[in-house]
């Protein structure tokens, strides 16, 4: 039953993306390298797209982007125009695909993504990326994966619990949308959270907290918010100041 429902929703997503791409053409000032195999095994679930401005100077700050979909569906193409827009703002963007449930368990998804980030980081200079300025963005399931991956980079104990070998890179900050940030307690949900990592300390900064009615006062994640307001513009220049 779950597989049938997921397949049906995947088809609807494909139709939506096809219509969306036709309505909003890809910007001409962005270079797009599609379906790069970050694991070297030829599996589409281990492909990534790379976005880079055609005109730039010096090394580019790097952003890893992870799509949403509740771990059951979704694809990297969801963030096609978002990644292009962030690239226009000065980022070298890597949008990673990852294997989905129920065929793949959560720990294996983390393993694959961590390996992909490590492999990409090792060759990042070939794309004119700056190894000292690494950021992550994610939506829904992607935001949750960002949280776990960033935590494992700082906690060897957590990484070992999931049998994951942490990458050598350091995440400077994260932009997270509608993710499941807790698993054991209710959480007030806001539209966009920005996580800034400074050494061993991690700070959550609410970029946007619009007033809205809540029928229950508290909602348990995961929960899809119907609208999002971004109150500050994220660019490569102001991220560099973090």
ROBAKOL-913302 format. One record per residue (C-alpha): x, y, z; chain. Coordinates in pm, 1 decimal. Layout:
REM ROBAKOL-913302
[node [X, Y, Z], 'A'];
...
This chain:
REM ROBAKOL-913302
[node [0.0, 0.0, 0.0], 'A'];
[node [277.4, 245.2, 94.5], 'A'];
[node [473.4, 162.2, -219.9], 'A'];
[node [166.6, 222.5, -439.5], 'A'];
[node [87.8, 555.7, -274.2], 'A'];
[node [450.6, 665.8, -297.5], 'A'];
[node [469.9, 573.1, -667.2], 'A'];
[node [152.1, 770.1, -734.7], 'A'];
[node [286.6, 1076.6, -556.1], 'A'];
[node [619.5, 1043.3, -737.8], 'A'];
[node [436.5, 1063.7, -1072.0], 'A'];
[node [248.6, 1372.8, -955.4], 'A'];
[node [579.2, 1527.4, -849.2], 'A'];
[node [732.2, 1456.4, -1189.7], 'A'];
[node [438.0, 1624.6, -1365.3], 'A'];
[node [463.2, 1925.6, -1136.2], 'A'];
[node [837.0, 1961.9, -1191.2], 'A'];
[node [794.3, 1933.2, -1568.6], 'A'];
[node [533.6, 2210.1, -1565.0], 'A'];
[node [737.9, 2421.0, -1325.6], 'A'];
[node [1053.9, 2393.3, -1535.2], 'A'];
[node [863.5, 2502.3, -1845.2], 'A'];
[node [713.6, 2799.6, -1663.7], 'A'];
[node [1038.7, 2913.5, -1501.3], 'A'];
[node [1337.6, 2869.1, -1735.7], 'A'];
[node [1680.2, 2794.8, -1594.8], 'A'];
[node [1895.6, 3111.4, -1564.2], 'A'];
[node [2149.6, 3151.5, -1843.1], 'A'];
[node [2422.7, 3286.7, -1615.2], 'A'];
[node [2452.9, 2959.5, -1419.1], 'A'];
[node [2655.2, 2654.0, -1521.9], 'A'];
[node [2479.8, 2325.1, -1444.2], 'A'];
[node [2662.3, 1991.9, -1432.0], 'A'];
[node [2407.5, 1712.6, -1393.4], 'A'];
[node [2415.6, 1359.5, -1256.6], 'A'];
[node [2770.5, 1346.3, -1122.2], 'A'];
[node [2827.0, 1011.7, -948.0], 'A'];
[node [2950.1, 1096.8, -597.1], 'A'];
[node [2985.6, 731.2, -490.3], 'A'];
[node [3125.8, 587.4, -810.5], 'A'];
[node [2876.3, 301.1, -821.5], 'A'];
[node [2659.6, 423.8, -1109.3], 'A'];
[node [2338.9, 426.3, -903.7], 'A'];
[node [2105.0, 723.1, -972.9], 'A'];
[node [2038.0, 754.6, -598.3], 'A'];
[node [2405.4, 857.6, -566.3], 'A'];
[node [2402.8, 1128.5, -831.1], 'A'];
[node [2437.1, 1499.4, -766.0], 'A'];
[node [2392.8, 1820.0, -962.7], 'A'];
[node [2649.1, 2100.1, -944.4], 'A'];
[node [2560.1, 2467.5, -984.0], 'A'];
[node [2822.6, 2732.9, -1041.9], 'A'];
[node [2801.6, 3093.8, -1163.7], 'A'];
[node [2952.1, 3136.6, -1509.2], 'A'];
[node [3120.8, 3456.1, -1398.5], 'A'];
[node [3302.8, 3474.0, -1064.9], 'A'];
[node [3630.8, 3569.8, -902.7], 'A'];
[node [3838.9, 3367.2, -659.8], 'A'];
[node [3720.5, 3066.6, -460.2], 'A'];
[node [3348.4, 3011.7, -412.5], 'A'];
[node [3180.2, 2926.7, -80.1], 'A'];
[node [3028.5, 2578.6, -97.2], 'A'];
[node [2671.8, 2474.6, -24.0], 'A'];
[node [2537.5, 2119.0, 3.7], 'A'];
[node [2162.8, 2097.1, -56.1], 'A'];
[node [1936.1, 1804.7, 39.6], 'A'];
[node [1580.7, 1772.8, -92.1], 'A'];
[node [1271.4, 1681.4, 106.5], 'A'];
[node [1000.7, 1421.7, 59.3], 'A'];
[node [948.5, 1249.7, 392.9], 'A'];
[node [1231.4, 1001.9, 317.8], 'A'];
[node [987.6, 810.6, 94.1], 'A'];
[node [1000.7, 1019.5, -222.9], 'A'];
[node [1148.7, 1338.4, -362.2], 'A'];
[node [1441.6, 1410.2, -590.6], 'A'];
[node [1724.6, 1659.1, -624.1], 'A'];
[node [1545.5, 1834.4, -910.9], 'A'];
[node [1298.2, 1975.5, -655.0], 'A'];
[node [1556.5, 2235.7, -559.8], 'A'];
[node [1661.9, 2308.5, -917.3], 'A'];
[node [1578.3, 2679.5, -923.2], 'A'];
[node [1660.2, 2731.6, -555.4], 'A'];
[node [2011.5, 2597.5, -610.7], 'A'];
[node [2046.5, 2810.6, -922.3], 'A'];
[node [1938.6, 3119.9, -730.0], 'A'];
[node [2187.4, 3049.1, -450.1], 'A'];
[node [2455.5, 3003.5, -714.3], 'A'];
[node [2363.3, 3342.8, -858.6], 'A'];
[node [2427.4, 3483.6, -511.8], 'A'];
[node [2781.9, 3350.1, -521.8], 'A'];
[node [2771.5, 2987.5, -405.2], 'A'];
[node [2907.4, 2669.1, -555.9], 'A'];
[node [2611.4, 2437.5, -491.3], 'A'];
[node [2611.7, 2057.7, -473.4], 'A'];
[node [2261.1, 1910.0, -473.5], 'A'];
[node [2282.9, 1547.7, -363.0], 'A'];
[node [2038.9, 1268.1, -434.8], 'A'];
[node [2011.9, 996.0, -171.0], 'A'];
[node [1848.3, 650.5, -141.5], 'A'];
[node [1493.7, 646.2, -4.9], 'A'];
[node [1295.1, 440.4, 243.5], 'A'];
[node [1166.8, 177.3, 283.3], 'A'];
[node [1427.9, 11.4, 59.1], 'A'];
[node [1706.2, 191.5, 248.3], 'A'];
[node [1718.4, 236.0, 625.0], 'A'];
[node [1791.8, 573.7, 782.1], 'A'];
[node [2148.5, 492.3, 900.1], 'A'];
[node [2245.5, 385.2, 547.2], 'A'];
[node [2112.0, 712.1, 404.1], 'A'];
[node [2338.6, 898.4, 645.6], 'A'];
[node [2635.3, 679.3, 553.0], 'A'];
[node [2587.6, 743.3, 183.1], 'A'];
[node [2548.2, 1118.2, 222.8], 'A'];
[node [2848.7, 1145.9, 453.0], 'A'];
[node [3057.5, 954.6, 200.9], 'A'];
[node [2928.2, 1175.9, -76.6], 'A'];
[node [3016.0, 1491.1, 114.6], 'A'];
[node [3364.3, 1359.1, 191.5], 'A'];
[node [3428.2, 1259.8, -170.7], 'A'];
[node [3301.8, 1595.0, -294.2], 'A'];
[node [3504.3, 1788.7, -36.4], 'A'];
[node [3819.5, 1603.3, -142.5], 'A'];
[node [3783.4, 1728.9, -499.5], 'A'];
[node [3615.0, 2059.8, -426.7], 'A'];
[node [3907.2, 2272.8, -538.1], 'A'];
[node [3870.3, 2139.4, -892.3], 'A'];
[node [3541.2, 2330.6, -902.5], 'A'];
[node [3702.1, 2642.1, -746.5], 'A'];
[node [3531.8, 2577.0, -413.6], 'A'];
[node [3659.8, 2714.1, -83.0], 'A'];
[node [3719.2, 2431.7, 166.5], 'A'];
[node [3700.4, 2672.5, 460.3], 'A'];
[node [3347.6, 2792.6, 379.5], 'A'];
[node [3109.2, 2497.3, 375.8], 'A'];
[node [2733.2, 2536.4, 430.2], 'A'];
[node [2426.0, 2312.9, 415.4], 'A'];
[node [2061.4, 2365.0, 326.4], 'A'];
[node [1773.0, 2122.4, 343.3], 'A'];
[node [1394.5, 2101.9, 331.9], 'A'];
[node [1178.0, 1868.8, 542.2], 'A'];
[node [1354.1, 1529.3, 535.5], 'A'];
[node [1660.1, 1704.7, 392.6], 'A'];
[node [1665.8, 1941.4, 690.0], 'A'];
[node [1654.3, 1646.5, 929.8], 'A'];
[node [1942.2, 1480.8, 746.9], 'A'];
[node [2140.0, 1804.2, 770.1], 'A'];
[node [2094.8, 1806.3, 1148.1], 'A'];
[node [2220.8, 1449.9, 1188.6], 'A'];
[node [2512.2, 1492.9, 949.8], 'A'];
[node [2625.9, 1815.7, 1115.7], 'A'];
[node [2594.9, 1657.2, 1461.2], 'A'];
[node [2806.0, 1358.5, 1353.4], 'A'];
[node [3079.6, 1591.5, 1233.5], 'A'];
[node [3102.0, 1723.7, 1589.2], 'A'];
[node [3026.3, 1405.4, 1784.2], 'A'];
[node [3232.7, 1093.6, 1720.4], 'A'];
[node [3010.1, 905.7, 1968.2], 'A'];
[node [2699.4, 976.3, 1759.9], 'A'];
[node [2879.4, 887.3, 1436.9], 'A'];
[node [2993.1, 556.6, 1583.1], 'A'];
[node [2639.1, 479.0, 1699.2], 'A'];
[node [2526.8, 499.2, 1335.6], 'A'];
[node [2846.6, 329.9, 1207.8], 'A'];
[node [2927.1, 642.8, 1007.6], 'A'];
[node [3280.1, 767.9, 943.6], 'A'];
[node [3270.2, 1149.5, 978.0], 'A'];
[node [3402.4, 1356.2, 689.1], 'A'];
[node [3689.7, 1594.9, 745.7], 'A'];
[node [3492.6, 1903.3, 647.3], 'A'];
[node [3346.0, 2161.6, 886.7], 'A'];
[node [2998.1, 2309.0, 845.1], 'A'];
[node [2991.0, 2682.6, 915.3], 'A'];
[node [2614.8, 2732.5, 900.9], 'A'];
[node [2290.3, 2570.2, 787.1], 'A'];
[node [1961.1, 2690.3, 640.3], 'A'];
[node [1677.2, 2456.0, 739.8], 'A'];
[node [1313.0, 2453.6, 630.9], 'A'];
[node [1032.2, 2248.7, 793.2], 'A'];
[node [1256.2, 1975.6, 931.5], 'A'];
[node [1201.7, 1733.2, 1217.7], 'A'];
[node [1447.0, 1877.3, 1468.6], 'A'];
[node [1335.5, 1669.6, 1768.2], 'A'];
[node [1215.6, 1312.1, 1799.5], 'A'];
[node [1122.4, 1285.9, 2168.9], 'A'];
[node [934.1, 1604.3, 2252.8], 'A'];
[node [688.9, 1856.5, 2106.3], 'A'];
[node [836.0, 2160.1, 1941.5], 'A'];
[node [702.6, 2501.2, 1848.6], 'A'];
[node [744.5, 2515.4, 1473.9], 'A'];
[node [868.0, 2824.5, 1299.0], 'A'];
[node [900.2, 2874.5, 925.6], 'A'];
[node [1274.2, 2891.9, 877.3], 'A'];
[node [1556.4, 2819.7, 1115.6], 'A'];
[node [1917.3, 2908.8, 1062.5], 'A'];
[node [2184.1, 2713.0, 1243.8], 'A'];
[node [2519.7, 2874.0, 1302.1], 'A'];
[node [2801.4, 2652.9, 1421.5], 'A'];
[node [3085.3, 2813.3, 1610.1], 'A'];
[node [3340.1, 2566.0, 1738.0], 'A'];
[node [3163.1, 2318.6, 1964.0], 'A'];
[node [2858.8, 2542.1, 2017.3], 'A'];
[node [2557.2, 2538.9, 1791.4], 'A'];
[node [2310.7, 2826.9, 1788.7], 'A'];
[node [1961.0, 2821.2, 1640.7], 'A'];
[node [1854.5, 3158.2, 1506.7], 'A'];
[node [1492.3, 3217.8, 1409.9], 'A'];
[node [1509.1, 3415.1, 1086.1], 'A'];
[node [1134.1, 3429.5, 1040.6], 'A'];
[node [867.3, 3397.3, 1308.1], 'A'];
[node [545.2, 3535.2, 1157.6], 'A'];
[node [242.8, 3543.2, 1385.8], 'A'];
[node [-12.5, 3280.9, 1293.9], 'A'];
[node [-299.4, 3096.4, 1456.4], 'A'];
[node [-227.5, 2751.7, 1594.7], 'A'];
[node [-525.4, 2529.4, 1662.9], 'A'];
[node [-339.5, 2320.2, 1918.5], 'A'];
[node [-70.8, 2566.4, 2026.1], 'A'];
[node [195.8, 2300.7, 1978.4], 'A'];
[node [246.8, 2069.3, 1685.1], 'A'];
[node [452.3, 1756.0, 1679.1], 'A'];
[node [702.2, 1724.7, 1393.0], 'A'];
[node [711.3, 1646.0, 1109.5], 'A'];
[node [460.2, 1913.7, 1011.0], 'A'];
[node [435.4, 2095.0, 677.0], 'A'];
[node [387.1, 2467.1, 713.5], 'A'];
[node [175.8, 2622.1, 443.2], 'A'];
[node [369.1, 2941.0, 396.7], 'A'];
[node [717.8, 3072.0, 455.6], 'A'];
[node [843.6, 3424.6, 497.0], 'A'];
[node [1215.4, 3492.5, 468.1], 'A'];
[node [1308.6, 3812.1, 647.2], 'A'];
[node [1671.1, 3828.3, 545.0], 'A'];
[node [1853.9, 3750.9, 225.4], 'A'];
[node [2121.4, 3483.5, 238.7], 'A'];
[node [2413.4, 3562.7, 7.5], 'A'];
[node [2772.1, 3445.6, -16.6], 'A'];
[node [2889.1, 3785.7, 107.8], 'A'];
[node [2694.2, 3797.7, 432.3], 'A'];
[node [2746.0, 3424.6, 498.1], 'A'];
[node [3120.4, 3487.1, 484.2], 'A'];
[node [3081.1, 3724.0, 777.2], 'A'];
[node [2935.7, 3450.2, 999.1], 'A'];
